[in-house]
Amino acid sequence: MRIWNISLWAGRAVLALFFAYAGVLKLSRTPQALSALGWHWTMDVPPSLIAFIGVMELLGAVGIILPAASRILPWLTNLAAAGMTVLQLAALAFHLARGETDVLWLNVVAILIAGAVAWFGFKRDARG
């Protein structure tokens, strides 16, 4: 049981760092600067969409850690992880539609980790 708890927290930490990093970059850099990092899609979408995604990623990072860590409405952590799974599924579809297959591995890894954190978090909470 303890190893599952440690694994769940490790997954949450990785996700929170990943989404916080991505969110901060999207909110603090211009589309041109993001494109120079390899995020070429940022040149083809409105800056408001980039900012919206950045805000959602930051909120997701906070939501993946804070409710469980504070033990205030901890089930929200599972919902945040599920929401980040959906966000990454949308990103995967977006990159596939644009033919950007070189970045799909990162979306797949994020989907697997976020999905596992959500699944095992819900499963653990259901047991009580």
Salt bridges, closest charged atoms under 4 A:
ASP44 OD2 - ARG98 NH2 2.90
GLU57 OE1 - LYS26 NZ 2.96
GLU100 OE1 - HIS95 ND1 2.53
GLU100 OE2 - ARG98 NE 2.78
ASP125 OD1 - ARG124 NE 3.95
